[in-house]
Amino acid sequence: MEKFSPATGLGNCHVQTVFGRFHRPSPWIGTDCRWYETPDGDCLALHAPRPLEDNPASPLVLVLHGLEGSVRSSYVQGLMASLLKRQFQVAVMHFRGCGGIPNRLPRAYHSGDSEDPRWLVGQLQKAFPSTPIMVVGYSLGGNVLLKMLGEDGACSTIVAAVAVSSPMDLHACSRRINTGLSKLYQRHLLGCLRMTLRQKAADPGMAAVLPNVNDGGSFVNFRCFDHAFTAPLHGFRNVDDYYTQASSKPLLKDIRVPTLIINAIDDPFVCPSAIPTGQEVSSAVQLEVSQQGGHVGFVSGSLWYPTYWLEETIPRFLCSVIEGDHFLRLG
């Protein structure tokens, strides 16, 4: 696998993190949305640029976005374009309440919410039984994916997986993003979460059961937010219980699906201690850890002719699984 090298002039971790968002305004790939009714009475949105079909020669890649992301996120758009060129099918799951449409229940989604993608994968496998399914997760979506793979172990029906810039230790990462310039990202994301919650609380019935969205103290940092909202709305005892149960790092040794984990040491969201060593993962896991790359950045080439390393590396890994011995189990 070709190692990542940052673009000339784009070595700074913050430039890496934000460059793609401003260099490539999105969306540029249109999608159709299908809603899935969940067993608990909520709904999940699945966006696909082309109608999905049951085709064993065209694997389906399910994409899990990051915190407050969506199919419109530039990294999702870029991956979709790259996968479509290689004849993959692709679909993007919106976590509950993402994409500008409030979900029906007081609960929404969180960093350890593995039940929703697991359930959706099951629905897709029922609809397309001959089609291999792969999953790619970014940031929060990457941690959710790794947690799901670890929980499922040898019972997982996913063919391959890639997790990018995943906060695999939420205790450490909540501290990391509350320091230095990383606080700017924290402030932006908490502002987005507050807007989403206010939109949801516009429904009087929902406002009556949600924590107070006008309490500024709940939005000081992620730890305060997760204590006030995430933990109580999703059945955790407190913020520490949430961070412990939702972190994927302790489960990485249980993964049995061919999995690529991509992280950068200079990630302003992810503490370096959260990134596993080779001794902390199973033999099914391949680690690709670079010194630079930022958070879901990995922009190579040059300032005037940038290339997006993830959009070449992820499809290449998925293709290698298809072509390798791992894929024989589908026969």
Sequence and secondary structure as in RCSB ss.txt:
>XXXX:A:sequence
MEKFSPATGLGNCHVQTVFGRFHRPSPWIGTDCRWYETPDGDCLALHAPRPLEDNPASPLVLVLHGLEGSVRSSY
VQGLMASLLKRQFQVAVMHFRGCGGIPNRLPRAYHSGDSEDPRWLVGQLQKAFPSTPIMVVGYSLGGNVLLKMLG
EDGACSTIVAAVAVSSPMDLHACSRRINTGLSKLYQRHLLGCLRMTLRQKAADPGMAAVLPNVNDGGSFVNFRCF
DHAFTAPLHGFRNVDDYYTQASSKPLLKDIRVPTLIINAIDDPFVCPSAIPTGQEVSSAVQLEVSQQGGHVGFVS
GSLWYPTYWLEETIPRFLCSVIEGDHFLRLG
>XXXX:A:secstr
       BT  SHHHHHHHHHHHS S  S  EEEEEE TTS EEEEEESS     TTS EEEEE  TT  TTSHH
HHHHHHHHHHTT EEEEEE TT TT   SSS    TT  HHHHHHHHHHHHHSTTS EEEEEETHHHHHHHHHHH
HHGGG   SEEEEES    HHHHHHHTTSTTHHHHHHHHHHHHHHHHHHHHTSHHHHTTS  TT GGGGSSHHHH
IIIIIHHHTT SSHHHHHHHH  GGGGGG  S EEEEEETT SSS GGGS  GGGS TTEEEEEES  TTTT EE
EBSSSEEEHHHHHHHHHHHHHHHSGGGGGG 
